[in-house]
């Protein structure tokens, strides 16, 4: 593969062309500069906010909320999904309720959370954890339930304890599905982080920066926030895919 073909296939060409078209459209008046700040203006705002520390403060606050919600939601999802998949009584008791809850749109929980938890950090982190919990729980449950019964029969023949069976048979077999759930959790968690910053009380964060830009009619702030959201989401997705491939490398027959 030539260097040109490699560059064209890297996925950076089209975004660069869009960036160039955006810049030229603003410069030549094809886009209203009041509604579409130029890339130069967005870059200047980024430099300014990096200089005074406000950008890193906002990004750090958002990532902190995301991490807390991701950790809490993932742990609960893993534990409950594993329990549902391995203990029939728990499955029979809770599955109908959970199957009903998964059809309730995430944002419909906002009024209840506001009443129960207020509009501060606790409500935001809980909202993120809820967004993370469902994909982790469902994928863990499906992964555990899909373990080949022959593997479990071998474990019984070998007289493995319940803990040994879980560690040596169930978890390795369910790992691909669990990894998929955690991958989705990273994506949903970041989206829920921005949504929480939109919908709950204003506090430092990327979502709040976008709201501030809207109120001040500063499109440079809005577009900068959008760029950061997209960039962080891309990095999280890329990191999750690489980690997933690394953890599950034993599946590759080569």
DRENLO-17854 format. One record per residue: residue in one letter; z, y, x of N, C-alpha, C in turn. Coordinates in pm, whole numbers. Example, Ala and Ser with C-alpha at 12.3 -4.5 7.8 and 13.67 -1.06 7.14 Angstrom:
// DRENLO-17854
- A, 780, -569, 1319, 780, -450, 1230, 780, -330, 1320 .
- S, 708, -225, 1285, 714, -106, 1367, 787, 3, 1290 .
END
This chain:
// DRENLO-17854
- X, 0, -119, 84, 0, 0, 0, 0, 125, 88 .
- X, -95, 216, 62, -103, 338, 141, 13, 431, 109 .
- X, 33, 531, 198, 140, 627, 176, 120, 705, 47 .
- X, -8, 737, 19, -38, 812, -104, -4, 730, -228 .
- X, -43, 602, -227, -15, 516, -342, 137, 498, -360 .
- X, 207, 483, -247, 351, 469, -254, 416, 593, -313 .
- X, 366, 710, -273, 421, 837, -323, 393, 853, -472 .
- X, 269, 819, -513, 233, 831, -653, 313, 736, -741 .
- X, 347, 621, -684, 422, 522, -761, 572, 541, -757 .
- X, 618, 642, -686, 762, 663, -672, 826, 727, -795 .
- X, 745, 783, -883, 798, 844, -1004, 835, 990, -990 .
- X, 806, 1052, -874, 844, 1193, -855, 729, 1288, -884 .
- X, 607, 1235, -889, 490, 1322, -904, 491, 1393, -1038 .
- X, 510, 1319, -1146, 503, 1379, -1279, 613, 1484, -1300 .
- X, 740, 1455, -1262, 841, 1561, -1275, 807, 1686, -1194 .
- X, 750, 1671, -1075, 711, 1787, -995, 600, 1866, -1062 .
- X, 506, 1795, -1126, 399, 1863, -1198, 454, 1940, -1318 .
- X, 550, 1880, -1387, 614, 1950, -1500, 688, 2074, -1452 .
- X, 756, 2062, -1339, 828, 2176, -1282, 732, 2289, -1247 .
- X, 619, 2252, -1187, 519, 2352, -1151, 460, 2417, -1277 .
- X, 430, 2337, -1378, 375, 2391, -1503, 475, 2483, -1571 .
- X, 602, 2447, -1568, 708, 2530, -1624, 713, 2665, -1552 .
- X, 714, 2662, -1421, 721, 2785, -1342, 601, 2875, -1369 .
- X, 482, 2818, -1367, 360, 2898, -1388, 355, 2953, -1530 .
- X, 400, 2875, -1626, 396, 2920, -1766, 487, 3040, -1787 .
- X, 604, 3041, -1722, 694, 3155, -1734, 636, 3276, -1661 .
- X, 582, 3254, -1542, 528, 3363, -1461, 412, 3434, -1531 .
- X, 328, 3357, -1599, 209, 3415, -1662, 228, 3445, -1810 .
- X, 353, 3435, -1857, 384, 3476, -1993, 347, 3377, -2100 .
- X, 311, 3255, -2062, 281, 3154, -2164, 408, 3106, -2234 .
- X, 520, 3117, -2166, 651, 3087, -2225, 735, 3214, -2221 .
- X, 807, 3239, -2328, 893, 3357, -2336, 1010, 3340, -2239 .
- X, 1022, 3429, -2141, 1126, 3419, -2039, 1266, 3429, -2101 .
- X, 1277, 3489, -2220, 1407, 3498, -2286, 1451, 3362, -2339 .
- X, 1355, 3274, -2368, 1385, 3142, -2422, 1373, 3033, -2317 .
- X, 1294, 3059, -2213, 1274, 2963, -2106, 1293, 3034, -1972 .
- X, 1415, 3028, -1920, 1437, 3086, -1788, 1353, 3012, -1685 .
- X, 1306, 3082, -1586, 1221, 3022, -1483, 1304, 2928, -1395 .
- X, 1238, 2832, -1329, 1309, 2747, -1234, 1382, 2827, -1127 .
- X, 1321, 2938, -1086, 1384, 3023, -986, 1517, 3081, -1037 .
- X, 1517, 3123, -1165, 1639, 3178, -1223, 1746, 3071, -1236 .
- X, 1705, 2951, -1275, 1801, 2840, -1287, 1860, 2806, -1150 .
- X, 1773, 2802, -1047, 1821, 2774, -912, 1917, 2882, -862 .
- X, 1887, 3008, -896, 1975, 3119, -856, 2112, 3105, -922 .
- X, 2113, 3067, -1050, 2240, 3047, -1120, 2318, 2931, -1060 .
- X, 2246, 2825, -1022, 2312, 2712, -958, 2378, 2753, -827 .
- X, 2307, 2832, -746, 2363, 2879, -619, 2486, 2967, -644 .
- X, 2476, 3053, -744, 2588, 3142, -775, 2711, 3063, -817 .
- X, 2692, 2963, -905, 2806, 2887, -954, 2860, 2790, -849 .
- X, 2774, 2745, -761, 2823, 2665, -649, 2907, 2751, -555 .
- X, 2863, 2874, -538, 2935, 2966, -450, 3074, 2999, -499 .
- X, 3087, 3022, -630, 3220, 3058, -682, 3302, 2936, -727 .
- X, 3243, 2818, -716, 3315, 2695, -747, 3316, 2655, -893 .
- X, 3260, 2738, -981, 3267, 2707, -1124, 3185, 2584, -1161 .
- X, 3072, 2563, -1093, 2988, 2448, -1125, 3059, 2318, -1089 .
- X, 3118, 2313, -970, 3188, 2192, -928, 3312, 2167, -1014 .
- X, 3377, 2275, -1057, 3493, 2260, -1146, 3452, 2198, -1279 .
- X, 3343, 2248, -1336, 3295, 2196, -1463, 3249, 2051, -1449 .
- X, 3173, 2023, -1343, 3124, 1886, -1322, 3241, 1791, -1297 .
- X, 3338, 1833, -1218, 3454, 1749, -1192, 3533, 1718, -1318 .
- X, 3548, 1817, -1406, 3621, 1795, -1531, 3548, 1694, -1619 .
- X, 3415, 1706, -1627, 3337, 1612, -1708, 3344, 1471, -1652 .
- X, 3330, 1457, -1520, 3334, 1325, -1458, 3472, 1262, -1471 .
- X, 3576, 1345, -1466, 3711, 1292, -1483, 3729, 1235, -1624 .
- X, 3686, 1310, -1726, 3695, 1259, -1863, 3614, 1130, -1878 .
- X, 3496, 1130, -1822, 3410, 1013, -1830, 3477, 892, -1766 .
- X, 3535, 911, -1647, 3598, 800, -1576, 3718, 744, -1654 .
- X, 3800, 833, -1710, 3917, 788, -1785, 3875, 710, -1910 .
- X, 3778, 766, -1984, 3731, 696, -2103, 3663, 565, -2070 .
- X, 3586, 564, -1961, 3516, 442, -1919, 3616, 333, -1882 .
- X, 3719, 371, -1806, 3819, 272, -1764, 3894, 216, -1884 .
- X, 3943, 304, -1970, 4020, 258, -2085, 3937, 175, -2182 .
- X, 3820, 226, -2219, 3734, 154, -2314, 3686, 21, -2260 .
- X, 3653, 16, -2131, 3603, -108, -2070, 3712, -214, -2065 .
- X, 3834, -174, -2026, 3943, -272, -2018, 3973, -332, -2155 .
- X, 3982, -246, -2255, 4011, -297, -2390, 3895, -384, -2438 .
- X, 3771, -341, -2412, 3655, -419, -2454, 3649, -555, -2387 .
- X, 3679, -560, -2258, 3677, -687, -2185, 3785, -782, -2238 .
- X, 3905, -729, -2257, 4015, -813, -2304, 3990, -865, -2445 .
- X, 3952, -774, -2536, 3931, -815, -2674, 3808, -903, -2688 .
- X, 3700, -870, -2617, 3580, -953, -2622, 3606, -1092, -2570 .
- X, 3683, -1102, -2461, 3717, -1233, -2407, 3806, -1312, -2502 .
- X, 3901, -1244, -2565, 3991, -1312, -2660, 3914, -1362, -2782 .
- X, 3823, -1280, -2833, 3743, -1321, -2949, 3655, -1441, -2915 .
- X, 3604, -1442, -2793, 3513, -1550, -2754, 3580, -1680, -2722 .
- X, 3709, -1676, -2687, 3776, -1798, -2643, 3878, -1851, -2742 .
- X, 3933, -1765, -2826, 4036, -1808, -2922, 3979, -1798, -3064 .
- X, 3958, -1914, -3125, 3891, -1917, -3255, 3970, -1842, -3362 .
- X, 4102, -1851, -3360, 4182, -1784, -3462, 4164, -1633, -3455 .
- X, 4166, -1577, -3334, 4145, -1433, -3318, 4006, -1394, -3365 .
- X, 3908, -1479, -3334, 3771, -1453, -3377, 3762, -1448, -3529 .
- X, 3823, -1545, -3596, 3817, -1550, -3742, 3890, -1433, -3806 .
- X, 3998, -1386, -3743, 4077, -1277, -3800, 4011, -1141, -3781 .
- X, 3955, -1117, -3662, 3911, -983, -3627, 3760, -960, -3634 .
- X, 3680, -1065, -3624, 3535, -1046, -3620, 3480, -973, -3744 .
- X, 3523, -1009, -3867, 3470, -935, -3984, 3499, -786, -3975 .
- X, 3621, -750, -3933, 3657, -609, -3922, 3574, -539, -3815 .
- X, 3562, -600, -3698, 3487, -539, -3588, 3339, -529, -3618 .
- X, 3286, -629, -3688, 3144, -623, -3727, 3118, -510, -3825 .
- X, 3218, -478, -3906, 3203, -364, -3996, 3216, -233, -3922 .
- X, 3312, -226, -3829, 3335, -101, -3755, 3216, -64, -3667 .
- X, 3144, -163, -3615, 3035, -131, -3523, 2919, -60, -3593 .
- X, 2915, -67, -3726, 2809, -1, -3801, 2845, 143, -3838 .
- X, 2968, 184, -3807, 3009, 322, -3836, 2964, 411, -3721 .
- X, 2889, 514, -3751, 2839, 604, -3647, 2955, 665, -3570 .
- X, 2937, 675, -3440, 3045, 721, -3352, 3097, 858, -3392 .
- X, 3007, 949, -3427, 3049, 1087, -3453, 3125, 1102, -3585 .
- X, 3123, 1000, -3670, 3202, 1008, -3793, 3351, 993, -3767 .
- X, 3387, 951, -3645, 3528, 941, -3610, 3589, 1076, -3572 .
- X, 3505, 1176, -3551, 3553, 1305, -3503, 3660, 1366, -3595 .
- X, 3640, 1374, -3727, 3744, 1435, -3812, 3878, 1364, -3802 .
- X, 3876, 1229, -3801, 4002, 1156, -3791, 4069, 1179, -3657 .
- X, 3990, 1178, -3550, 4048, 1200, -3418, 4108, 1339, -3407 .
- X, 4041, 1437, -3467, 4093, 1573, -3464, 4228, 1583, -3535 .
- X, 4241, 1509, -3646, 4367, 1512, -3722, 4476, 1433, -3648 .
- X, 4440, 1317, -3597, 4540, 1230, -3533, 4580, 1278, -3393 .
- X, 4480, 1325, -3317, 4503, 1351, -3174, 4486, 1497, -3135 .
- X, 4445, 1582, -3228, 4420, 1721, -3195, 4281, 1738, -3136 .
- X, 4259, 1850, -3068, 4127, 1880, -3013, 4127, 1889, -2860 .
- X, 4232, 1838, -2797, 4243, 1850, -2653, 4188, 1732, -2577 .
- X, 4242, 1713, -2457, 4191, 1611, -2366, 4209, 1470, -2421 .
- X, 4321, 1446, -2488, 4346, 1311, -2541, 4237, 1270, -2638 .
- X, 4198, 1360, -2727, 4094, 1330, -2824, 3960, 1306, -2755 .
- X, 3929, 1387, -2654, 3803, 1371, -2583, 3794, 1236, -2512 .
- X, 3900, 1201, -2440, 3900, 1075, -2367, 3895, 956, -2463 .
- X, 3967, 968, -2575, 3964, 861, -2675, 3825, 844, -2733 .
- X, 3756, 954, -2760, 3620, 949, -2812, 3527, 878, -2713 .
- X, 3541, 910, -2586, 3459, 845, -2483, 3492, 697, -2475 .
- X, 3621, 664, -2479, 3663, 524, -2472, 3607, 444, -2589 .
- X, 3603, 504, -2706, 3548, 435, -2823, 3399, 408, -2804 .
- X, 3327, 505, -2747, 3184, 485, -2722, 3160, 373, -2622 .
- X, 3252, 359, -2527, 3240, 258, -2422, 3284, 120, -2472 .
- X, 3386, 119, -2556, 3449, -5, -2600, 3351, -100, -2668 .
- X, 3270, -49, -2760, 3187, -137, -2841, 3085, -217, -2760 .
- X, 3003, -153, -2674, 2907, -236, -2599, 2974, -336, -2505 .
- X, 3088, -298, -2446, 3157, -391, -2357, 3214, -508, -2436 .
- X, 3280, -479, -2547, 3339, -585, -2628, 3234, -680, -2682 .
- X, 3127, -625, -2739, 3024, -709, -2800, 2953, -796, -2697 .
- X, 2919, -739, -2582, 2850, -817, -2480, 2941, -920, -2414 .
- X, 3068, -886, -2398, 3163, -985, -2345, 3178, -1101, -2443 .
- X, 3190, -1067, -2570, 3203, -1170, -2674, 3080, -1262, -2675 .
- X, 2962, -1203, -2675, 2839, -1283, -2677, 2827, -1367, -2551 .
- X, 2864, -1310, -2437, 2855, -1385, -2313, 2948, -1505, -2311 .
- X, 3072, -1486, -2356, 3168, -1596, -2357, 3128, -1703, -2458 .
- X, 3082, -1660, -2575, 3043, -1757, -2678, 2918, -1836, -2641 .
- X, 2836, -1780, -2554, 2709, -1847, -2519, 2722, -1942, -2401 .
- X, 2844, -1962, -2350, 2864, -2056, -2239, 2822, -2196, -2284 .
- X, 2745, -2263, -2202, 2696, -2397, -2235, 2814, -2491, -2258 .
- X, 2821, -2556, -2374, 2932, -2649, -2402, 2944, -2760, -2299 .
- X, 2833, -2796, -2235, 2839, -2902, -2133, 2927, -2860, -2016 .
- X, 2924, -2729, -1982, 3009, -2681, -1873, 3156, -2694, -1910 .
- X, 3187, -2662, -2036, 3325, -2672, -2082, 3370, -2819, -2086 .
- X, 3278, -2908, -2119, 3311, -3050, -2122, 3342, -3101, -1982 .
- X, 3265, -3057, -1885, 3292, -3094, -1746, 3428, -3042, -1703 .
- X, 3462, -2920, -1744, 3592, -2864, -1710, 3705, -2948, -1769 .
- X, 3685, -2999, -1891, 3787, -3084, -1953, 3799, -3217, -1879 .
- X, 3684, -3271, -1839, 3686, -3398, -1765, 3759, -3382, -1633 .
- X, 3738, -3269, -1567, 3804, -3242, -1440, 3949, -3197, -1457 .
- X, 3991, -3183, -1584, 4127, -3144, -1618, 4165, -3008, -1559 .
- X, 4071, -2915, -1569, 4100, -2779, -1526, 4192, -2713, -1627 .
- X, 4281, -2630, -1579, 4367, -2555, -1670, 4284, -2449, -1742 .
- X, 4344, -2389, -1845, 4273, -2284, -1920, 4235, -2168, -1828 .
- X, 4327, -2131, -1739, 4298, -2021, -1647, 4188, -2058, -1548 .
- X, 4190, -2182, -1498, 4086, -2227, -1405, 3951, -2234, -1476 .
- X, 3951, -2279, -1600, 3826, -2285, -1675, 3769, -2145, -1698 .
- X, 3857, -2052, -1728, 3812, -1914, -1749, 3754, -1857, -1620 .
- X, 3823, -1880, -1508, 3782, -1819, -1381, 3660, -1887, -1320 .
- X, 3652, -2020, -1330, 3547, -2093, -1261, 3427, -2128, -1347 .
- X, 3443, -2124, -1479, 3334, -2166, -1568, 3290, -2052, -1660 .
- X, 3385, -1999, -1737, 3348, -1903, -1841, 3298, -1772, -1782 .
- X, 3377, -1712, -1692, 3339, -1582, -1638, 3207, -1585, -1560 .
- X, 3184, -1683, -1473, 3052, -1686, -1406, 2936, -1700, -1504 .
- X, 2954, -1783, -1608, 2845, -1801, -1704, 2824, -1677, -1790 .
- X, 2932, -1606, -1820, 2922, -1487, -1906, 2892, -1360, -1828 .
- X, 2891, -1369, -1694, 2877, -1249, -1611, 2753, -1165, -1641 .
- X, 2634, -1225, -1662, 2517, -1141, -1692, 2535, -1056, -1818 .
- X, 2591, -1115, -1922, 2611, -1041, -2046, 2719, -933, -2028 .
- X, 2826, -966, -1957, 2931, -868, -1931, 2876, -751, -1849 .
- X, 2795, -783, -1748, 2736, -677, -1665, 2647, -586, -1748 .
- X, 2573, -643, -1842, 2489, -562, -1930, 2575, -468, -2015 .
- X, 2687, -519, -2066, 2776, -436, -2145, 2833, -321, -2064 .
- X, 2872, -347, -1940, 2925, -241, -1854, 2818, -139, -1817 .
- X, 2695, -188, -1799, 2583, -97, -1771, 2562, -2, -1889 .
- X, 2559, -57, -2010, 2546, 27, -2129, 2664, 123, -2143 .
- X, 2782, 75, -2106, 2902, 159, -2117, 2891, 283, -2029 .
- X, 2834, 268, -1909, 2815, 384, -1822, 2727, 489, -1889 .
- X, 2619, 443, -1951, 2526, 536, -2016, 2591, 601, -2138 .
- X, 2647, 518, -2227, 2708, 570, -2349, 2828, 659, -2318 .
- X, 2904, 624, -2213, 3020, 702, -2178, 2984, 843, -2135 .
- X, 2876, 856, -2056, 2835, 989, -2012, 2784, 1072, -2129 .
- X, 2705, 1010, -2217, 2657, 1081, -2335, 2774, 1124, -2424 .
- X, 2872, 1036, -2440, 2988, 1069, -2522, 3071, 1180, -2458 .
- X, 3073, 1185, -2326, 3146, 1292, -2256, 3090, 1428, -2294 .
- X, 2959, 1441, -2290, 2895, 1568, -2325, 2917, 1598, -2473 .
- X, 2905, 1495, -2558, 2929, 1515, -2701, 3071, 1561, -2729 .
- X, 3169, 1502, -2659, 3308, 1542, -2680, 3330, 1687, -2640 .
- X, 3264, 1731, -2534, 3279, 1869, -2490, 3212, 1967, -2587 .
- X, 3110, 1921, -2657, 3050, 2004, -2761, 3142, 2018, -2882 .
- X, 3205, 1907, -2921, 3265, 1898, -3054, 3413, 1926, -3058 .
- X, 3483, 1910, -2946, 3625, 1937, -2944, 3651, 2073, -2881 .
- X, 3778, 2106, -2860, 3816, 2238, -2809, 3749, 2266, -2674 .
- X, 3713, 2392, -2656, 3645, 2433, -2533, 3740, 2417, -2414 .
- X, 3691, 2356, -2308, 3764, 2339, -2183, 3659, 2325, -2074 .
- X, 3697, 2338, -1947, 3597, 2324, -1841, 3518, 2195, -1852 .
- X, 3387, 2203, -1834, 3300, 2088, -1845, 3155, 2132, -1855 .
- X, 3064, 2040, -1827, 2921, 2074, -1832, 2878, 2106, -1974 .
- X, 2928, 2030, -2071, 2895, 2059, -2210, 2943, 2196, -2252 .
- X, 3063, 2232, -2207, 3117, 2365, -2239, 3035, 2476, -2173 .
- X, 2982, 2449, -2053, 2898, 2548, -1986, 2770, 2574, -2066 .
- X, 2715, 2468, -2123, 2595, 2484, -2205, 2628, 2565, -2330 .
- X, 2743, 2536, -2391, 2784, 2613, -2508, 2804, 2760, -2473 .
- X, 2861, 2785, -2358, 2880, 2923, -2313, 2745, 2992, -2293 .
- X, 2650, 2921, -2235, 2517, 2978, -2216, 2449, 3008, -2348 .
- X, 2469, 2923, -2447, 2410, 2947, -2579, 2470, 3071, -2643 .
- X, 2603, 3083, -2634, 2669, 3199, -2696, 2630, 3330, -2628 .
- X, 2607, 3326, -2498, 2568, 3446, -2424, 2416, 3465, -2418 .
- X, 2344, 3373, -2480, 2197, 3373, -2479, 2144, 3377, -2334 .
- X, 2207, 3291, -2251, 2165, 3276, -2113, 2100, 3140, -2097 .
- X, 1967, 3139, -2102, 1896, 3014, -2095, 1905, 2950, -1956 .
- X, 1934, 3031, -1855, 1951, 2974, -1722, 2071, 2880, -1718 .
- X, 2182, 2920, -1785, 2300, 2834, -1792, 2272, 2708, -1873 .
- X, 2202, 2724, -1984, 2170, 2609, -2070, 2084, 2509, -1995 .
- X, 1977, 2558, -1932, 1885, 2468, -1862, 1950, 2406, -1739 .
- X, 2036, 2481, -1672, 2108, 2424, -1558, 2198, 2309, -1604 .
- X, 2269, 2332, -1713, 2354, 2225, -1767, 2274, 2103, -1806 .
- X, 2159, 2124, -1869, 2074, 2011, -1908, 2026, 1934, -1785 .
- X, 1990, 2007, -1681, 1943, 1942, -1558, 2054, 1858, -1495 .
- X, 2177, 1911, -1496, 2288, 1837, -1437, 2319, 1712, -1519 .
- X, 2317, 1726, -1651, 2341, 1610, -1738, 2238, 1500, -1711 .
- X, 2111, 1539, -1705, 2007, 1441, -1677, 2021, 1381, -1539 .
- X, 2053, 1464, -1440, 2067, 1413, -1304, 2182, 1316, -1289 .
- X, 2297, 1350, -1347, 2412, 1260, -1340, 2382, 1130, -1414 .
- X, 2320, 1140, -1532, 2285, 1020, -1607, 2191, 931, -1528 .
- X, 2093, 991, -1460, 1999, 914, -1377, 2073, 844, -1264 .
- X, 2163, 914, -1197, 2237, 855, -1086, 2328, 742, -1133 .
- X, 2394, 761, -1247, 2480, 656, -1301, 2399, 532, -1337 .
- X, 2285, 552, -1400, 2201, 440, -1439, 2149, 366, -1316 .
- X, 2105, 441, -1214, 2054, 380, -1092, 2164, 301, -1021 .
- X, 2284, 362, -1011, 2396, 293, -945, 2434, 166, -1021 .
- X, 2433, 173, -1155, 2469, 56, -1235, 2367, -55, -1218 .
- X, 2240, -21, -1213, 2136, -123, -1195, 2148, -191, -1060 .
- X, 2174, -113, -956, 2187, -171, -823, 2312, -257, -810 .
- X, 2422, -209, -868, 2545, -287, -864, 2529, -416, -944 .
- X, 2463, -407, -1059, 2441, -524, -1141, 2357, -626, -1066 .
- X, 2252, -581, -999, 2167, -672, -922, 2244, -734, -806 .
- X, 2333, -656, -745, 2412, -708, -633, 2513, -813, -679 .
- X, 2582, -782, -789, 2683, -875, -839, 2621, -1005, -887 .
- X, 2502, -997, -946, 2438, -1114, -1005, 2331, -1173, -914 .
- X, 2338, -1142, -785, 2233, -1188, -694, 2228, -1341, -685 .
- X, 2340, -1407, -718, 2343, -1553, -714, 2248, -1617, -815 .
- X, 2202, -1536, -914, 2108, -1590, -1012, 1968, -1607, -956 .
- X, 1939, -1532, -848, 1806, -1538, -789, 1790, -1670, -714 .
- X, 1694, -1754, -754, 1679, -1885, -688, 1637, -1872, -544 .
- X, 1584, -1756, -505, 1541, -1738, -366, 1654, -1686, -280 .
END
